[in-house]
């Protein structure tokens, strides 16, 4: 069977991060199929003592936990390490890590890269960092033996921008058993259907400020009576932005910043929210949105292409015009005033997720890519 090494993720098991969630699920499924799977991890994310997870062997390589060096240094050192192993496939995740994909390629390894999103488009990066990420994007479409994209939008982009071929393999679908409120009642005083939820990293492209402003306006109008706002996430080298969000929320006791959540707390938050919202202007194919739908939540999201792939407006969720704050505010207010509509959409979302391919099917598609390369 095939031996594959994953580079680019912060680590597994996942505690936060869409790429980490994707790699965790995919690597675990591959290990079930008798593949030998290695995942390079960062010791600040994955416990230094942990060497195995769900049959996946963990390799801790050094890094410096700074905004601009963490991912690049870890990917560089992991790439160098990979050339001295017996791995057949080196699989990169993200356009930044893919910058170093030429290293194992030079030493005869087969290389795959998954593009999760166009990271250079977010506001948090300096001009130099954006240039590096764009170079990584260029390399990701040329050096690897196969390029994978997680959305139809990214597939069209790669074809138009780089005149390159790619394989479209999205995230797997899950419909977990909802968890009744318990821990979230104890920690935050939440009882179910009494809060709006955002889940994700707190970075500018997520536009969490929009959520805070729209919620505060809904409170003033009376539409959000008895409803709170839960912002579940933390900094992604965006400490200044997080401070701005905290300042914007003021002393509003109805706005709860939980930090990153995992395990039971995360499951309860996703299970019991009245509305899940994500007004982002940039996403790849957001796993948080797919999770929320799997738990049967009503989702209100911007109409960027990845969201339009995942949500059918008015049926299993609701869309608004991406750059129109007033449109977002009005739709959020309308759902708060008509919770029955939110419940119907959430039920439809869960049923739709049940019909989509799971991670087992995603693993099979990925193995097919690996096996094709192994024969060459």
C-alpha positions in Angstrom: 0.0 0.0 0.0 1.0 3.6 -0.4 3.0 5.7 2.1 2.1 9.4 2.3 3.4 12.4 4.3 1.3 15.5 5.0 2.9 18.9 5.2 1.3 22.3 5.8 -1.1 21.7 8.6 -0.4 23.0 12.1 -1.0 19.6 13.5 -3.4 16.9 14.4 -5.6 16.0 16.3 -7.5 19.1 15.3 -8.2 21.7 18.0 -8.9 24.6 15.6 -8.4 25.3 11.9 -10.1 24.2 8.7 -7.0 22.8 7.1 -6.2 20.9 10.3 -9.8 19.5 10.4 -9.4 18.4 6.7 -6.1 16.7 7.3 -7.2 15.0 10.5 -10.2 13.4 8.9 -8.5 12.5 5.6 -5.3 11.1 7.2 -7.4 9.0 9.7 -9.5 7.6 6.8 -6.3 6.8 4.8 -4.8 5.0 7.8 -8.0 2.8 8.1 -7.2 1.6 4.5 -3.8 0.3 5.4 -1.9 3.3 4.0 1.2 4.3 6.0 0.5 7.9 6.9 2.8 10.5 8.4 1.7 14.1 9.4 4.3 16.8 10.2 3.1 18.8 13.2 4.1 21.8 15.2 4.8 21.2 18.9 3.0 24.4 20.0 -0.2 22.9 18.4 0.3 19.1 19.0 1.5 17.8 22.3 5.2 17.1 22.0 4.7 13.7 23.6 2.1 12.6 21.1 3.5 10.4 18.4 0.4 8.8 16.9 -3.3 9.7 16.2 -5.9 7.4 14.7 -3.1 5.3 13.1 -1.4 8.4 11.7 2.3 8.8 12.8 3.2 12.3 13.9 6.5 13.9 13.1 7.5 17.0 15.2 9.7 19.3 13.2 11.0 22.6 14.6 9.5 26.0 13.9 9.4 29.6 15.3 5.9 30.6 16.4 5.8 34.0 14.7 3.3 35.5 12.3 5.6 35.2 9.2 8.0 32.4 10.1 5.8 29.7 11.7 4.3 28.0 8.6 7.1 28.7 6.2 10.0 27.5 8.5 8.0 24.4 9.5 7.2 23.6 5.9 10.8 24.1 4.8 12.2 21.8 7.5 9.5 19.2 7.0 10.2 19.2 3.3 13.8 18.6 3.9 13.1 15.8 6.4 10.7 14.1 3.9 13.5 13.5 1.4 15.2 11.2 3.8 12.1 9.0 4.4 10.6 6.1 2.4 7.4 8.1 1.7 5.9 7.7 -1.8 3.8 10.8 -1.8 4.4 14.2 -0.2 1.0 15.9 0.1 1.1 19.7 0.8 -1.9 21.6 2.2 -2.0 25.3 1.4 -0.4 27.6 -1.1 2.2 28.9 1.4 3.6 25.4 2.3 3.5 24.5 -1.4 6.3 27.0 -2.1 8.7 24.2 -0.8 7.2 21.4 -2.9 10.1 21.5 -5.3 12.4 20.0 -2.6 11.0 16.5 -2.4 10.2 16.7 -6.2 14.0 17.2 -6.9 14.7 14.0 -4.9 12.3 11.8 -6.8 9.2 12.0 -4.6 5.7 12.3 -6.1 4.2 15.5 -4.9 0.5 16.5 -4.4 -0.8 19.9 -3.3 -4.3 20.8 -2.1 -5.3 24.4 -2.4 -7.7 25.3 0.3 -8.1 29.0 -0.4 -6.3 32.1 -1.8 -4.6 33.1 1.5 -2.8 36.1 0.0 -6.2 37.9 -0.3 -6.7 38.4 3.4 -5.8 41.8 4.9 -3.7 40.5 7.7 -0.6 39.9 5.5 2.1 42.4 4.6 3.0 43.1 1.0 6.0 40.8 1.3 4.0 37.9 2.8 1.4 38.3 0.0 4.2 38.1 -2.6 5.4 34.9 -1.0 1.9 33.4 -0.9 1.3 34.3 -4.6 4.6 32.6 -5.5 3.4 29.6 -3.5 0.2 29.6 -5.5 2.2 29.7 -8.8 4.3 26.8 -7.7 1.3 24.8 -6.4 -0.1 24.8 -9.9 3.1 23.8 -11.6 5.6 21.8 -9.5 3.3 19.1 -7.9 2.4 16.0 -9.9 -1.2 16.7 -9.1 -3.0 19.8 -7.7 -6.3 19.3 -5.8 -8.8 22.1 -5.0 -11.6 22.0 -2.5 -14.2 24.1 -4.4 -15.6 24.6 -7.9 -14.6 28.3 -7.6 -10.9 27.4 -7.0 -11.0 24.9 -9.9 -12.3 27.6 -12.2 -9.7 30.0 -10.9 -6.8 27.7 -11.4 -7.9 27.0 -15.0 -8.3 30.7 -15.8 -5.4 32.2 -13.9 -2.8 29.6 -14.4 -4.1 27.6 -17.4 -3.5 24.5 -15.2 -5.4 21.3 -14.5 -6.6 20.3 -11.1 -8.7 17.7 -9.4 -11.8 18.8 -7.4 -12.0 16.9 -4.1 -14.0 18.8 -1.5 -14.4 18.2 2.3 -16.3 15.2 3.5 -19.8 15.5 5.0 -20.7 14.7 8.5 -24.1 14.7 10.4 -23.1 14.1 14.0 -25.7 13.4 16.8 -26.7 16.8 18.3 -25.5 17.4 21.9 -28.0 18.9 24.4 -26.8 22.0 26.3 -25.0 21.2 29.5 -21.4 22.5 29.5 -22.5 25.7 27.6 -25.2 26.3 30.2 -22.7 25.9 33.0 -20.0 28.1 31.4 -22.0 30.7 29.5 -25.6 30.5 30.6 -26.9 29.3 27.2 -29.9 27.0 27.0 -30.4 26.5 23.3 -32.0 28.5 20.5 -31.0 31.6 22.5 -27.9 32.7 20.7 -26.3 33.5 17.4 -23.0 31.7 16.7 -19.9 32.5 14.8 -17.2 29.8 14.8 -13.8 30.4 13.2 -10.5 32.4 13.5 -10.8 36.0 14.2 -9.3 37.6 11.1 -10.4 40.5 9.0 -11.8 38.5 6.1 -14.4 36.9 8.4 -16.0 40.3 9.1 -16.9 39.5 12.7 -17.3 43.2 13.2 -20.3 43.1 10.9 -21.9 40.4 13.2 -21.3 42.6 16.3 -22.7 45.7 14.7 -25.8 43.9 13.3 -26.5 42.2 16.6 -26.2 45.5 18.5 -28.6 47.1 16.1 -31.0 44.2 16.4 -30.9 44.6 20.2 -31.8 48.3 19.9 -34.8 47.5 17.7 -35.9 44.7 20.1 -35.5 41.9 17.5 -32.7 40.3 19.6 -34.6 40.3 22.9 -33.4 37.3 24.9 -30.8 36.4 22.4 -27.0 36.5 22.8 -24.0 36.5 20.4 -21.3 33.9 20.8 -18.0 34.4 19.0 -16.1 31.2 19.2 -12.6 31.6 17.9 -9.3 33.2 18.6 -6.3 35.0 17.0 -4.7 33.8 13.8 -1.7 36.1 14.1 -4.3 38.8 14.3 -4.0 40.1 17.9 -4.6 43.7 16.9 -7.8 42.8 15.1 -9.0 40.7 18.1 -8.5 43.7 20.3 -10.5 45.9 17.9 -13.4 43.4 18.1 -13.3 43.3 21.9 -13.3 47.1 22.0 -16.2 47.2 19.5 -18.3 44.9 21.7 -17.8 47.2 24.6 -19.2 46.0 27.9 -22.1 44.3 26.2 -22.8 41.3 28.5 -24.8 39.6 25.7 -21.6 39.2 23.6 -19.5 36.2 24.6 -16.0 35.6 23.4 -15.2 32.0 24.1 -11.8 31.6 22.4 -11.2 28.5 20.4 -13.5 25.7 21.4 -13.1 21.9 20.9 -14.8 18.7 22.0 -18.0 18.8 23.9 -18.2 22.6 24.1 -17.9 22.9 20.4 -20.4 20.2 19.7 -22.9 21.8 22.1 -22.5 25.3 20.6 -23.1 23.9 17.1 -26.0 21.8 18.2 -28.0 24.5 20.0 -27.5 27.8 18.1 -30.5 29.6 16.7 -28.5 30.9 13.8 -24.9 30.2 12.6 -23.5 33.2 10.6 -20.4 33.8 8.5 -20.4 37.1 6.6 -16.8 36.5 5.1 -15.6 38.1 2.0 -13.0 35.3 1.5 -13.3 31.5 2.1 -12.1 28.3 0.4 -14.8 25.8 1.2 -15.5 26.6 4.8 -15.6 23.5 7.1 -17.2 25.5 9.9 -20.2 26.1 7.6 -20.4 22.4 6.7 -20.2 21.5 10.4 -23.0 23.9 11.3 -25.2 22.4 8.5 -24.4 18.9 9.7 -25.7 19.8 13.1 -28.9 21.2 11.6 -28.3 24.9 12.1 -29.8 27.7 10.1 -26.9 29.4 8.3 -26.8 33.0 7.2 -23.7 33.6 5.0 -22.4 36.0 2.3 -23.0 35.0 -1.3 -19.4 34.5 -2.2 -19.0 31.5 -4.6 -17.9 28.9 -1.9 -21.0 29.7 0.2 -23.2 29.5 -2.9 -21.9 26.0 -3.5 -22.9 25.0 0.0 -26.2 26.9 0.6 -29.3 27.1 -1.5 -30.8 30.4 -0.5 -34.1 30.2 1.3 -34.1 26.4 1.5 -31.2 25.1 3.6 -29.8 28.5 4.6 -29.8 32.1 3.7 -27.5 34.3 1.5 -27.0 38.0 1.4 -25.1 40.3 -1.0 -21.5 40.1 0.1 -20.5 43.7 0.4 -23.9 45.0 1.6 -23.9 45.4 5.4 -27.5 46.6 5.4 -28.6 43.5 3.5 -26.9 41.4 6.1 -28.4 43.3 9.0 -31.9 43.1 7.6 -31.6 39.3 7.0 -30.3 38.6 10.4 -33.0 40.7 12.0 -35.7 39.0 9.9 -34.5 35.5 11.1 -34.4 36.7 14.7 -38.0 37.9 14.3 -39.0 34.6 12.6 -37.3 31.8 14.4 -39.6 29.2 12.8 -38.0 30.0 9.4 -34.6 29.4 10.9 -35.6 26.0 12.3 -37.0 24.8 9.0 -33.9 25.8 7.2 -31.7 24.1 9.8 -33.7 20.8 9.4 -33.3 21.0 5.6 -29.5 21.7 6.0 -29.0 18.5 8.1 -30.9 16.4 5.6 -28.9 17.8 2.7 -25.6 17.0 4.5 -26.7 13.4 5.0 -26.9 13.0 1.2 -23.4 14.3 0.5 -20.3 12.1 0.3 -18.6 11.4 3.6 -14.9 11.4 4.5 -14.7 7.7 3.4 -15.6 8.8 -0.1 -13.1 11.7 0.0 -10.4 9.3 1.1 -11.2 6.9 -1.8 -10.9 9.8 -4.3 -7.6 10.9 -2.8 -6.2 7.4 -2.9 -7.1 7.2 -6.6 -4.9 10.2 -7.2 -2.1 8.6 -5.2 -2.3 5.3 -7.0 -2.3 6.9 -10.4 0.9 8.7 -9.5 2.5 5.6 -8.0 2.1 3.8 -11.3 4.2 6.4 -13.2 
